[in-house]
Amino acid sequence: MTTPAIDLKDVSLRLGEGPSSVHVLKGVSLSVERGKSTAIVGPSGSGKSTLLMVIAGLERVDGGSVRIAGERIDQLTEDAIAAFRGRMIGIVFQSFHLIPNMTALENVAVPLELAGHPEPFGVAEKELEAVGLKERLTHYPGELSGGEQQRVAIARALAPEPAIMIADEPTGNLDQATGRQISDLLFSTARERGTTLVLVTHDPTLASRCDRQVAMRSGRIETAPEAVVAG
């Protein structure tokens, strides 16, 4: 039996301390098959983005287990999680998170350089060309459109050749036509590379393109078919 790309069992997480703490995830269990795409849907505040952060190792769980590509990352040190994430997980955010005083090429290459990659700029150039930005290598984020900035962010996420790509509202800041282009890019590259794709979205059209939809509400995964359709 193939090991799942993502395997969460009875995961719980509170954010904040004392009386103001919020129980964000409540006994969440989720298994994602390698090479498949999954959309996490549900109302705002249901825990969707926090679940993505747990998968990425950016939030520590209070209980349960988080196994990514066969590794129990909830048992790793912060440094070990960071190293694991750099190798295995690509992350795309709604707001791009590009460094404004670095060119597109530098934004993609610098994380590779910091990770000790032998040819960071060569790989960065290849990835930017793959997302249609061959002519924009030396442009700064402020000189790029929103769609182009998201393409740079996708190239940066893909550059280490991660087994898993997670995306939090990847088309949320884009107009409909540009959002469609970005979603086409995400799905085509994931399919070509056999990458497991997990995304959070409020867009039912984007969610419907995934192999599977998982609906969340109030920190729990819902299993009712109508909840998935309604997401």
Backbone as CSV, one residue per row, in Angstrom:
resi,resn,N_x,N_y,N_z,CA_x,CA_y,CA_z,C_x,C_y,C_z
1,MET,0.842,-1.202,0.000,0.000,0.000,0.000,0.878,1.253,0.000
2,THR,0.560,2.211,-0.878,1.358,3.421,-1.001,1.146,4.334,0.203
3,THR,2.248,4.884,0.724,2.154,5.828,1.832,1.501,7.116,1.349
4,PRO,0.492,7.635,2.060,-0.145,8.894,1.636,0.864,10.043,1.643
5,ALA,0.628,11.011,0.782,1.466,12.212,0.799,1.264,12.970,2.096
6,ILE,0.015,13.006,2.556,-0.355,13.727,3.775,-1.249,12.819,4.602
7,ASP,-0.924,12.683,5.878,-1.727,11.824,6.747,-1.827,12.477,8.127
8,LEU,-2.964,13.092,8.390,-3.225,13.734,9.679,-4.210,12.879,10.468
9,LYS,-3.909,12.675,11.730,-4.795,11.880,12.571,-5.136,12.650,13.857
10,ASP,-6.424,12.921,14.047,-6.961,13.505,15.274,-6.193,14.759,15.696
11,VAL,-5.950,15.654,14.736,-5.157,16.857,14.989,-6.001,17.929,15.681
12,SER,-5.470,18.464,16.770,-6.113,19.562,17.489,-5.115,20.706,17.646
13,LEU,-5.648,21.920,17.612,-4.786,23.089,17.742,-5.574,24.258,18.323
14,ARG,-5.006,24.872,19.367,-5.528,26.117,19.919,-4.545,27.237,19.593
15,LEU,-5.066,28.389,19.257,-4.251,29.566,19.035,-4.563,30.602,20.100
16,GLY,-3.518,31.252,20.607,-3.703,32.202,21.692,-3.582,31.507,23.039
17,GLU,-3.626,32.305,24.099,-3.460,31.756,25.446,-4.577,32.223,26.368
18,GLY,-4.812,31.416,27.390,-5.784,31.779,28.418,-7.204,31.864,27.890
19,PRO,-8.013,32.752,28.500,-9.428,32.866,28.131,-9.645,33.277,26.672
20,SER,-8.634,33.937,26.081,-8.799,34.413,24.701,-8.388,33.367,23.659
21,SER,-7.922,32.199,24.094,-7.491,31.174,23.140,-8.681,30.654,22.340
22,VAL,-8.405,30.246,21.118,-9.438,29.758,20.205,-9.085,28.343,19.770
23,HIS,-10.054,27.438,19.887,-9.864,26.053,19.459,-10.085,26.002,17.940
24,VAL,-9.001,26.099,17.171,-9.105,26.284,15.720,-9.323,24.959,14.987
25,LEU,-8.593,23.925,15.381,-8.754,22.599,14.783,-9.175,21.624,15.870
26,LYS,-10.196,20.829,15.572,-10.802,19.965,16.591,-10.866,18.522,16.089
27,GLY,-9.805,17.777,16.340,-9.802,16.359,15.982,-9.870,16.103,14.488
28,VAL,-9.066,16.830,13.726,-9.080,16.713,12.265,-8.234,15.526,11.815
29,SER,-8.822,14.670,11.002,-8.104,13.565,10.365,-8.266,13.696,8.859
30,LEU,-7.160,13.585,8.134,-7.193,13.775,6.685,-6.056,12.991,6.046
31,SER,-6.372,12.247,5.004,-5.366,11.520,4.238,-5.456,11.959,2.783
32,VAL,-4.316,12.301,2.190,-4.271,12.766,0.806,-3.337,11.872,0.012
33,GLU,-3.854,11.321,-1.064,-3.084,10.411,-1.907,-2.015,11.169,-2.686
34,ARG,-0.880,10.528,-2.891,0.209,11.152,-3.645,-0.220,11.465,-5.076
35,GLY,0.165,12.660,-5.543,-0.103,13.043,-6.915,-1.512,13.511,-7.189
36,LYS,-2.362,13.591,-6.170,-3.742,14.017,-6.340,-3.907,15.473,-5.891
37,SER,-4.986,16.096,-6.349,-5.285,17.480,-5.952,-6.500,17.501,-5.036
38,THR,-6.413,18.294,-3.983,-7.477,18.397,-2.984,-7.781,19.853,-2.705
39,ALA,-9.052,20.219,-2.731,-9.485,21.561,-2.356,-10.082,21.511,-0.959
40,ILE,-9.660,22.432,-0.107,-10.245,22.578,1.220,-11.165,23.787,1.165
41,VAL,-12.451,23.568,1.394,-13.451,24.616,1.249,-14.205,24.790,2.566
42,GLY,-14.982,25.865,2.652,-15.754,26.127,3.862,-15.787,27.611,4.161
43,PRO,-16.617,28.027,5.095,-16.746,29.454,5.413,-15.488,30.030,6.052
44,SER,-15.378,31.343,6.035,-14.259,32.015,6.697,-14.262,31.661,8.182
45,GLY,-13.051,31.439,8.713,-12.938,31.101,10.119,-13.162,29.643,10.444
46,SER,-13.283,28.798,9.423,-13.549,27.378,9.675,-12.281,26.573,9.955
47,GLY,-11.113,27.193,9.761,-9.859,26.505,10.046,-9.088,26.064,8.820
48,LYS,-9.530,26.462,7.633,-8.921,26.006,6.385,-7.442,26.393,6.281
49,SER,-7.161,27.688,6.436,-5.777,28.155,6.286,-4.888,27.608,7.400
50,THR,-5.436,27.486,8.605,-4.658,26.910,9.700,-4.297,25.468,9.397
51,LEU,-5.217,24.727,8.792,-4.919,23.344,8.405,-3.772,23.302,7.403
52,LEU,-3.760,24.228,6.451,-2.636,24.293,5.506,-1.329,24.566,6.224
53,MET,-1.355,25.468,7.193,-0.138,25.806,7.930,0.369,24.613,8.751
54,VAL,-0.551,23.804,9.239,-0.151,22.576,9.943,0.529,21.615,8.979
55,ILE,-0.041,21.459,7.790,0.551,20.575,6.783,1.953,21.050,6.408
56,ALA,2.137,22.375,6.355,3.441,22.945,5.997,4.418,22.965,7.155
57,GLY,3.963,22.613,8.354,4.838,22.673,9.516,5.052,24.072,10.032
58,LEU,4.166,24.993,9.654,4.273,26.382,10.107,3.468,26.628,11.375
59,GLU,2.627,25.676,11.757,1.912,25.708,13.031,2.112,24.374,13.737
60,ARG,2.442,24.432,15.014,2.613,23.237,15.832,1.272,22.787,16.395
61,VAL,0.962,21.511,16.271,-0.313,21.014,16.795,-0.197,20.742,18.288
62,ASP,-1.344,20.793,18.976,-1.401,20.473,20.401,-1.617,18.984,20.634
63,GLY,-2.232,18.316,19.662,-2.497,16.889,19.806,-2.688,16.250,18.454
64,GLY,-2.526,14.923,18.398,-2.641,14.196,17.146,-1.300,14.079,16.447
65,SER,-1.312,13.521,15.248,-0.068,13.312,14.501,-0.173,13.929,13.113
66,VAL,0.971,14.437,12.626,1.070,15.040,11.300,2.192,14.334,10.560
67,ARG,1.807,13.499,9.605,2.796,12.741,8.832,2.761,13.241,7.384
68,ILE,3.883,13.763,6.923,4.010,14.299,5.575,5.073,13.492,4.829
69,ALA,4.677,12.902,3.705,5.584,12.056,2.920,6.253,11.008,3.809
70,GLY,5.483,10.479,4.738,5.974,9.420,5.614,6.726,9.889,6.846
71,GLU,6.931,11.206,6.985,7.712,11.766,8.098,6.797,12.396,9.139
72,ARG,6.965,12.029,10.417,6.194,12.641,11.498,6.776,14.018,11.808
73,ILE,6.292,15.040,11.110,6.911,16.356,11.292,6.545,16.978,12.625
74,ASP,5.464,16.511,13.271,5.115,17.063,14.579,6.120,16.654,15.651
75,GLN,6.990,15.706,15.336,8.011,15.261,16.289,9.391,15.855,16.003
76,LEU,9.492,16.675,14.957,10.779,17.248,14.570,11.044,18.570,15.293
77,THR,12.316,18.941,15.384,12.684,20.254,15.904,12.318,21.320,14.870
78,GLU,12.308,22.580,15.293,11.986,23.672,14.363,12.957,23.701,13.187
79,ASP,14.254,23.506,13.461,15.247,23.520,12.381,15.032,22.364,11.416
80,ALA,14.709,21.205,11.958,14.486,20.026,11.114,13.229,20.205,10.265
81,ILE,12.190,20.807,10.853,10.964,21.080,10.083,11.262,22.056,8.952
82,ALA,12.026,23.099,9.234,12.353,24.084,8.208,13.119,23.448,7.058
83,ALA,14.072,22.581,7.391,14.846,21.895,6.352,13.950,20.965,5.539
84,PHE,13.072,20.252,6.216,12.143,19.337,5.552,11.225,20.120,4.616
85,ARG,10.699,21.232,5.110,9.800,22.062,4.301,10.512,22.583,3.056
86,GLY,11.759,22.992,3.213,12.516,23.506,2.077,12.706,22.479,0.981
87,ARG,12.787,21.203,1.367,12.974,20.128,0.385,11.666,19.619,-0.193
88,MET,10.639,19.537,0.632,9.480,18.725,0.294,8.192,19.500,0.002
89,ILE,8.099,20.760,0.458,6.824,21.470,0.390,7.001,22.834,-0.275
90,GLY,6.229,23.084,-1.317,6.174,24.400,-1.936,4.923,25.118,-1.457
91,ILE,5.032,26.420,-1.193,3.902,27.177,-0.642,3.630,28.396,-1.513
92,VAL,2.355,28.578,-1.865,1.914,29.753,-2.618,0.825,30.443,-1.805
93,PHE,1.029,31.736,-1.530,0.073,32.507,-0.740,-0.750,33.428,-1.638
94,GLN,-1.847,33.925,-1.100,-2.704,34.861,-1.825,-1.968,36.161,-2.144
95,SER,-1.123,36.608,-1.209,-0.503,37.925,-1.348,0.941,37.880,-1.843
96,PHE,1.320,36.786,-2.498,2.585,36.631,-3.230,3.822,36.508,-2.343
97,HIS,4.004,37.411,-1.368,5.157,37.384,-0.461,6.494,37.418,-1.206
98,LEU,6.589,38.288,-2.196,7.868,38.488,-2.881,8.663,39.582,-2.170
99,ILE,9.976,39.517,-2.277,10.848,40.533,-1.670,10.949,41.702,-2.650
100,PRO,10.480,42.896,-2.269,10.324,43.988,-3.244,11.615,44.496,-3.861
101,ASN,12.733,44.414,-3.128,13.990,44.937,-3.680,14.830,43.859,-4.353
102,MET,14.216,42.751,-4.692,14.880,41.689,-5.455,14.140,41.471,-6.768
103,THR,14.884,41.170,-7.817,14.272,40.880,-9.111,13.523,39.550,-9.045
104,ALA,12.754,39.279,-10.088,12.044,37.993,-10.176,13.045,36.844,-10.069
105,LEU,14.161,36.959,-10.792,15.170,35.911,-10.757,15.726,35.716,-9.347
106,GLU,16.020,36.814,-8.672,16.567,36.730,-7.317,15.547,36.178,-6.335
107,ASN,14.281,36.542,-6.485,13.246,36.028,-5.591,13.150,34.507,-5.653
108,VAL,13.359,33.946,-6.828,13.303,32.493,-6.980,14.621,31.841,-6.585
109,ALA,15.743,32.515,-6.893,17.054,31.899,-6.680,17.542,31.934,-5.243
110,VAL,17.243,33.029,-4.524,17.824,33.204,-3.192,17.447,32.079,-2.213
111,PRO,16.180,31.634,-2.155,15.886,30.508,-1.256,16.674,29.249,-1.610
112,LEU,16.892,29.028,-2.903,17.700,27.880,-3.320,19.151,28.059,-2.882
113,GLU,19.643,29.278,-3.030,21.021,29.583,-2.642,21.214,29.371,-1.142
114,LEU,20.250,29.828,-0.351,20.333,29.668,1.102,20.274,28.198,1.508
115,ALA,19.591,27.394,0.688,19.490,25.959,0.977,20.683,25.171,0.474
116,GLY,21.641,25.886,-0.148,22.854,25.214,-0.595,22.762,24.565,-1.960
117,HIS,21.786,24.970,-2.766,21.657,24.399,-4.106,22.860,24.799,-4.954
118,PRO,23.423,23.862,-5.737,24.641,24.170,-6.496,24.437,25.155,-7.649
119,GLU,23.223,25.238,-8.213,22.985,26.128,-9.338,21.674,26.912,-9.149
120,PRO,21.604,27.758,-8.137,20.329,28.421,-7.834,19.814,29.314,-8.950
121,PHE,20.682,30.066,-9.589,20.207,31.006,-10.608,19.850,30.304,-11.910
122,GLY,20.555,29.238,-12.229,20.199,28.453,-13.406,18.835,27.810,-13.256
123,VAL,18.572,27.250,-12.083,17.274,26.637,-11.816,16.180,27.701,-11.808
124,ALA,16.470,28.848,-11.185,15.480,29.927,-11.114,15.093,30.407,-12.507
125,GLU,16.071,30.561,-13.372,15.784,30.999,-14.743,14.912,29.977,-15.467
126,LYS,15.219,28.711,-15.286,14.432,27.648,-15.931,12.989,27.645,-15.425
127,GLU,12.814,27.822,-14.120,11.464,27.811,-13.553,10.663,29.034,-13.986
128,LEU,11.307,30.183,-14.056,10.599,31.384,-14.510,10.216,31.264,-15.982
129,GLU,11.067,30.667,-16.764,10.725,30.416,-18.163,9.532,29.460,-18.259
130,ALA,9.494,28.462,-17.371,8.416,27.472,-17.380,7.055,28.099,-17.059
131,VAL,7.059,29.196,-16.279,5.783,29.851,-15.950,5.521,31.066,-16.848
132,GLY,6.279,31.173,-17.941,6.010,32.206,-18.931,6.623,33.555,-18.657
133,LEU,7.695,33.607,-17.871,8.296,34.894,-17.503,9.739,35.027,-17.983
134,LYS,10.050,34.411,-19.097,11.418,34.453,-19.630,11.906,35.888,-19.857
135,GLU,10.986,36.772,-20.240,11.371,38.156,-20.548,11.298,39.079,-19.337
136,ARG,10.996,38.534,-18.167,10.781,39.383,-16.988,11.760,39.069,-15.854
137,LEU,12.846,38.383,-16.153,13.777,37.929,-15.112,14.330,39.066,-14.265
138,THR,14.618,40.206,-14.884,15.287,41.298,-14.172,14.307,42.355,-13.658
139,HIS,13.018,42.077,-13.749,12.018,43.017,-13.257,11.767,42.805,-11.762
140,TYR,11.507,43.917,-11.081,11.185,43.865,-9.655,9.674,43.661,-9.476
141,PRO,9.239,43.155,-8.311,7.815,42.909,-8.100,6.933,44.117,-8.428
142,GLY,7.393,45.330,-8.091,6.608,46.524,-8.371,6.430,46.814,-9.850
143,GLU,7.248,46.167,-10.681,7.159,46.340,-12.130,6.350,45.223,-12.792
144,LEU,5.813,44.322,-11.988,5.054,43.182,-12.502,3.579,43.300,-12.144
145,SER,2.729,42.754,-12.988,1.302,42.708,-12.678,1.059,41.689,-11.569
146,GLY,-0.161,41.687,-11.016,-0.490,40.721,-9.979,-0.337,39.293,-10.465
147,GLY,-0.792,39.026,-11.682,-0.655,37.681,-12.228,0.794,37.278,-12.409
148,GLU,1.624,38.226,-12.852,3.052,37.934,-13.026,3.724,37.690,-11.673
149,GLN,3.338,38.466,-10.662,3.904,38.238,-9.330,3.539,36.853,-8.805
150,GLN,2.302,36.432,-9.055,1.914,35.096,-8.597,2.655,34.024,-9.378
151,ARG,2.969,34.276,-10.633,3.773,33.324,-11.409,5.179,33.199,-10.813
152,VAL,5.739,34.327,-10.388,7.052,34.282,-9.719,6.951,33.454,-8.444
153,ALA,5.878,33.667,-7.680,5.687,32.916,-6.438,5.555,31.418,-6.716
154,ILE,4.879,31.073,-7.795,4.738,29.655,-8.159,6.080,29.092,-8.582
155,ALA,6.836,29.849,-9.368,8.168,29.393,-9.774,9.059,29.168,-8.554
156,ARG,8.977,30.068,-7.593,9.774,29.937,-6.358,9.367,28.677,-5.595
157,ALA,8.063,28.407,-5.542,7.587,27.226,-4.823,7.985,25.935,-5.531
158,LEU,8.035,25.970,-6.862,8.341,24.766,-7.641,9.836,24.495,-7.767
159,ALA,10.648,25.519,-7.571,12.088,25.401,-7.844,12.783,24.256,-7.102
160,PRO,12.470,23.972,-5.833,13.124,22.847,-5.155,12.564,21.478,-5.560
161,GLU,11.606,21.470,-6.510,10.930,20.245,-6.943,10.280,19.529,-5.749
162,PRO,9.383,20.218,-5.056,8.754,19.639,-3.873,7.779,18.520,-4.241
163,ALA,7.591,17.601,-3.328,6.613,16.536,-3.534,5.196,17.052,-3.327
164,ILE,5.061,18.110,-2.527,3.752,18.636,-2.144,3.725,20.145,-2.366
165,MET,2.643,20.611,-2.986,2.434,22.045,-3.160,1.159,22.427,-2.423
166,ILE,1.244,23.440,-1.572,0.040,23.934,-0.907,-0.158,25.393,-1.315
167,ALA,-1.419,25.758,-1.514,-1.743,27.098,-1.996,-2.937,27.638,-1.224
168,ASP,-2.775,28.824,-0.654,-3.832,29.453,0.140,-4.454,30.583,-0.674
169,GLU,-5.651,30.363,-1.189,-6.362,31.336,-2.025,-5.439,31.886,-3.125
170,PRO,-4.862,31.010,-3.955,-3.855,31.456,-4.924,-4.374,32.428,-5.975
171,THR,-5.693,32.478,-6.190,-6.259,33.405,-7.174,-7.071,34.514,-6.513
172,GLY,-7.007,34.606,-5.187,-7.868,35.532,-4.443,-7.635,36.992,-4.750
173,ASN,-6.412,37.377,-5.113,-6.104,38.787,-5.377,-6.085,39.109,-6.866
174,LEU,-6.601,38.205,-7.697,-6.493,38.362,-9.140,-7.870,38.493,-9.783
175,ASP,-7.915,39.167,-10.945,-9.179,39.226,-11.676,-9.489,37.841,-12.245
176,GLN,-10.703,37.683,-12.744,-11.173,36.356,-13.143,-10.305,35.731,-14.227
177,ALA,-9.962,36.504,-15.265,-9.180,35.955,-16.376,-7.780,35.566,-15.918
178,THR,-7.146,36.438,-15.136,-5.796,36.139,-14.644,-5.836,34.966,-13.674
179,GLY,-6.875,34.930,-12.821,-7.028,33.814,-11.896,-7.135,32.498,-12.620
180,ARG,-7.843,32.490,-13.740,-7.970,31.274,-14.540,-6.607,30.834,-15.079
181,GLN,-5.813,31.789,-15.538,-4.485,31.462,-16.053,-3.605,30.867,-14.955
182,ILE,-3.680,31.449,-13.758,-2.871,30.966,-12.641,-3.318,29.565,-12.218
183,SER,-4.628,29.335,-12.163,-5.101,28.003,-11.791,-4.719,26.981,-12.851
184,ASP,-4.790,27.364,-14.133,-4.330,26.461,-15.204,-2.868,26.090,-14.987
185,LEU,-2.073,27.087,-14.632,-0.642,26.857,-14.419,-0.401,25.913,-13.242
186,LEU,-1.111,26.146,-12.139,-0.954,25.294,-10.961,-1.284,23.836,-11.276
187,PHE,-2.428,23.618,-11.920,-2.868,22.252,-12.189,-1.992,21.568,-13.239
188,SER,-1.578,22.302,-14.260,-0.763,21.681,-15.310,0.620,21.300,-14.785
189,THR,1.236,22.181,-13.992,2.565,21.849,-13.469,2.496,20.721,-12.442
190,ALA,1.455,20.720,-11.623,1.296,19.632,-10.655,1.127,18.295,-11.379
191,ARG,0.327,18.315,-12.435,0.086,17.084,-13.187,1.370,16.600,-13.883
192,GLU,2.084,17.519,-14.503,3.305,17.158,-15.230,4.375,16.594,-14.302
193,ARG,4.437,17.114,-13.080,5.504,16.723,-12.158,5.067,15.675,-11.139
194,GLY,3.797,15.321,-11.166,3.299,14.350,-10.190,3.255,14.902,-8.780
195,THR,3.087,16.222,-8.666,3.077,16.885,-7.369,1.698,16.775,-6.718
196,THR,1.680,16.526,-5.431,0.437,16.551,-4.669,0.061,18.005,-4.423
197,LEU,-1.164,18.379,-4.765,-1.611,19.767,-4.643,-2.752,19.857,-3.648
198,VAL,-2.591,20.717,-2.636,-3.656,20.986,-1.671,-3.880,22.495,-1.647
199,LEU,-5.102,22.911,-1.913,-5.360,24.349,-1.933,-6.610,24.708,-1.143
200,VAL,-6.566,25.901,-0.568,-7.724,26.498,0.099,-8.316,27.505,-0.862
201,THR,-9.626,27.462,-1.038,-10.256,28.421,-1.935,-11.718,28.646,-1.561
202,HIS,-12.191,29.868,-1.836,-13.617,30.179,-1.742,-14.270,30.089,-3.119
203,ASP,-13.474,29.813,-4.141,-13.954,29.793,-5.516,-14.438,28.389,-5.878
204,PRO,-15.755,28.187,-6.036,-16.254,26.847,-6.337,-15.760,26.307,-7.667
205,THR,-15.488,27.193,-8.633,-14.979,26.743,-9.933,-13.581,26.153,-9.782
206,LEU,-12.740,26.840,-9.002,-11.393,26.336,-8.754,-11.445,25.033,-7.966
207,ALA,-12.288,24.980,-6.948,-12.404,23.771,-6.132,-12.850,22.577,-6.965
208,SER,-13.742,22.821,-7.923,-14.283,21.726,-8.727,-13.251,21.102,-9.651
209,ARG,-12.148,21.804,-9.877,-11.093,21.245,-10.735,-10.229,20.219,-10.007
210,CYS,-10.345,20.176,-8.696,-9.536,19.233,-7.910,-10.141,17.835,-7.967
211,ASP,-9.298,16.838,-7.703,-9.758,15.452,-7.661,-10.748,15.237,-6.523
212,ARG,-10.639,16.076,-5.490,-11.436,15.867,-4.281,-11.654,17.192,-3.574
213,GLN,-12.817,17.347,-2.935,-13.083,18.511,-2.102,-13.321,18.066,-0.666
214,VAL,-12.718,18.805,0.259,-12.891,18.546,1.690,-13.489,19.792,2.309
215,ALA,-14.654,19.656,2.930,-15.339,20.810,3.519,-15.053,20.898,5.010
216,MET,-14.744,22.123,5.471,-14.511,22.362,6.886,-15.558,23.321,7.443
217,ARG,-15.882,23.128,8.708,-16.761,24.046,9.415,-16.422,23.986,10.902
218,SER,-16.188,25.151,11.494,-15.927,25.252,12.934,-14.808,24.328,13.396
219,GLY,-13.739,24.263,12.595,-12.563,23.504,13.003,-12.637,22.011,12.783
220,ARG,-13.692,21.561,12.122,-13.848,20.125,11.863,-14.074,19.886,10.373
221,ILE,-13.715,18.680,9.930,-14.020,18.289,8.546,-15.412,17.710,8.500
222,GLU,-16.204,18.242,7.574,-17.566,17.726,7.383,-17.550,16.663,6.281
223,THR,-18.401,15.689,6.433,-18.434,14.608,5.462,-19.713,14.597,4.640
224,ALA,-20.686,15.443,5.012,-21.957,15.460,4.276,-21.720,15.914,2.843
225,PRO,-22.206,15.171,1.833,-21.991,15.532,0.438,-22.436,16.958,0.112
226,GLU,-23.562,17.388,0.706,-24.041,18.724,0.393,-23.092,19.815,0.896
227,ALA,-22.335,19.504,1.972,-21.377,20.492,2.498,-20.261,20.712,1.505
228,VAL,-19.837,19.638,0.814,-18.780,19.766,-0.174,-19.260,20.589,-1.368
229,VAL,-20.478,20.324,-1.813,-21.030,21.060,-2.951,-21.194,22.530,-2.610
230,ALA,-21.623,22.789,-1.370,-21.876,24.170,-0.951,-20.613,24.976,-0.790
231,GLY,-19.421,24.291,-0.623,-18.183,25.019,-0.395,-17.816,25.917,-1.527
